[in-house]
């Protein structure tokens, strides 16, 4: 797992990304490049209270439990979700700051005429 930058200074100052920042953010973008993971993140973020049990995330897919777990692990390692074990279930929550950072990288600064 790559060290995730707590703050992406270049994005905030509208400068070009450093090599370290680009490598860190590329992991998250790559994780979202898979339709299953993109949908999983969407389901988690849209779930009541902003968190979802793994038991709630498996039903919409025709995938095995281990496959869903693998995709959730990729999202977690990319810093897009966090997880918490409660009894026998694991609950996932989206990380809004991380998602916002990805969004900020893609937003072009407006140039005034």
Secondary structure as the mmCIF struct_conf table of DSSP 4:
data_model
#
loop_
_struct_conf.conf_type_id
_struct_conf.id
_struct_conf.beg_label_comp_id
_struct_conf.beg_label_asym_id
_struct_conf.beg_label_seq_id
_struct_conf.end_label_comp_id
_struct_conf.end_label_asym_id
_struct_conf.end_label_seq_id
HELX_LH_PP_P HELX_LH_PP_P1 UNK A 2 UNK A 5
BEND BEND1 UNK A 6 UNK A 6
HELX_RH_AL_P HELX_RH_AL_P1 UNK A 9 UNK A 13
TURN_TY1_P TURN_TY1_P1 UNK A 14 UNK A 14
HELX_LH_PP_P HELX_LH_PP_P2 UNK A 15 UNK A 18
HELX_RH_AL_P HELX_RH_AL_P2 UNK A 19 UNK A 32
TURN_TY1_P TURN_TY1_P2 UNK A 33 UNK A 33
BEND BEND2 UNK A 34 UNK A 34
HELX_RH_AL_P HELX_RH_AL_P3 UNK A 35 UNK A 46
BEND BEND3 UNK A 47 UNK A 47
HELX_RH_3T_P HELX_RH_3T_P1 UNK A 48 UNK A 50
STRN STRN1 UNK A 51 UNK A 53
HELX_RH_AL_P HELX_RH_AL_P4 UNK A 54 UNK A 58
TURN_TY1_P TURN_TY1_P3 UNK A 59 UNK A 60
BEND BEND4 UNK A 61 UNK A 63
HELX_RH_AL_P HELX_RH_AL_P5 UNK A 65 UNK A 77
TURN_TY1_P TURN_TY1_P4 UNK A 78 UNK A 79
BEND BEND5 UNK A 80 UNK A 80
STRN STRN2 UNK A 81 UNK A 86
TURN_TY1_P TURN_TY1_P5 UNK A 87 UNK A 88
STRN STRN3 UNK A 89 UNK A 94
HELX_RH_AL_P HELX_RH_AL_P6 UNK A 96 UNK A 106
HELX_LH_PP_P HELX_LH_PP_P3 UNK A 107 UNK A 110
#
